[in-house]
Amino acid sequence: MATRWSMESRARSGTRLTGSLSFRLGVALAVVLAIGGVAVSLAAYAYGRSAAQNSYDRLLVGAANQIAGSLRLRGGEIMVDIPVSAFDLLSLAPRDRVVYAVFDDRGQLITGYDAVAPPDGDDEFFGGSFAGEPVRYAHVRRLISERSFLGAVDVVVGQTIEARRDLAQQVTRNALVAVAAAGLVISGLAFLAVNSALRPLRRLERDVAARSSRDLTPVDVEVPQEIASLVAALNRFIGRIDRQLRIMRTLIADASHQLRTPIAALRAQAELAREAPDAEEMRRIVERIHDRSRNLSQLTDQLLNHAMIIHRADSVELTSVDLRVVASEAVAQFDQTLTGAELEVRMDLPEEPMICDGDALSLVEACKNLINNAVAYGKPPITVFVEDAGATFRLGVRDRGDGMAEEMWADAGSRFAKRSGVSSTSAGLGLSIVSAVAQAHRGRMKIRRPADDRFEVFVELPKVSEVEA
């Protein structure tokens, strides 16, 4: 297949060459044609032998019947008047020798060549030799029933087989010439068929080669069904690259947008601390620096977690996970120093295992963000719960706070969503991480208020059987 790449560029790109696809197809077709040619040659040779055998056997039988028809009784003895016409057709093979013999009912030679032996049975055709040459014999038996003679007379006519061989070879040669001509035509048609079959691959190559490095849209080329799976796999690979690049761009944009302000504030507070007139003012400034540092640390952690969660959604295979273990691990890892609050996080877990297909690390991070969100904006007691909802499992956090307004629930998973009319970067990123984890697990994040004094945010995850189905 023609290609735009030189050998050197292929080497630089890491492409491992394993031979031309056109060459492989050509070799495969050549092998098939060769096997077919051998099979046809053998069949032609067998047919040629059979045709020559049948043709000359009919001539031998005809000659034997003519001799048998010329038998006469004279004075109780069998007289044989060999008709010249019996050997006219056999004489068309001038290089072959013709022999004959006529035997009475006792097997005694009446006339003919004494080197010709009578047949052992009633076979119509049999093989033998004459003067050291292979001969094909035809045998005809005539019954004579008269007063002076009652019995059977055997007529044997034979011919050497050189003409038969020549005819068989001629038929075989003619068949091979026809096969060779057909093979050349088929080879030409096969060459055109291979080029036509590989044309979609060339279109695919041209489409990919003509793309810019920034074009990560799916490949949209008409291809036959046999390579549709290849194009689909290529599009999935391009999609993964596109998502990874979006993750990097999002992380860079978020970091540049969200970290600039708190870092500038920290710098300003540090400058104020350097110029503080007394120890009390210094203590207040240090407290503000500590609060801003904690918020900056939480924001940075959430930015990195968000990028990690999206990355793992494309690179980590899901395994069987017990959501009770996930909830316990999230509570154990919950860092209250980041929230500045000292409180107890409870757990409401069932007795039986809650197994689903998932990424344990991503689920733990999602649960930790739900806990952080409840600590920051809810009211104790804060409870991490896992429950069976019939078709799904639920992993979430409930508290007794007011929660966000119901009209904001639909956009709660958006990055940097606003809560209660005030921009809340931490809450927006936290719920955005939870929503991303839910989508990566073929589930969804939900918010509900089951009672006036409770507010719940949870992820619904499909059970193992539904994920596999």
Buried (B, 14 or more C-beta within 10 A) or exposed (E): BEEEEEEEEEEEEEEEEEEEEBEEBBEEBEEEBEEBBEEBBEEBBEBBBEBBBEEBBEBBBBBBBBBBEBBEEEEEEBEBEBEEEBBEBBEEBEEBBBBBBBBBBEEEBBBBBEEBBBBEEEEBEBEBEBEEEBBBBBBBBBEBEEEEBEEEBBBBBBBBBBBBBBBBBEBBEEBBEEBEEBBEEBBEEBBEEBBEBBEBBEEBBEEEEEEEEEEBEEBEBEBEEEBEEBBEEBBEEBBEEBBBEEBEEBBEEBBEEBBEEBEEBBEBBEEBBEEBEEEEEBEBBBEBBEEBEBBBBBBBBBBEBBBBBBBBBBEBEBEEBBBBBBBBBBBEEBEBEBBEEEEEBBEEBEEEEBBBBBBBBBBBBBBBBBBBBBBBBBBBEBBBBBBEEEEBBBBBBBBBBEBBEEEBBEEBBEBBBBBEEEEBBBBBBBBBBBBBBBBBBBBBBBBBBEEEEBBBBBBBBBBBEEBEE
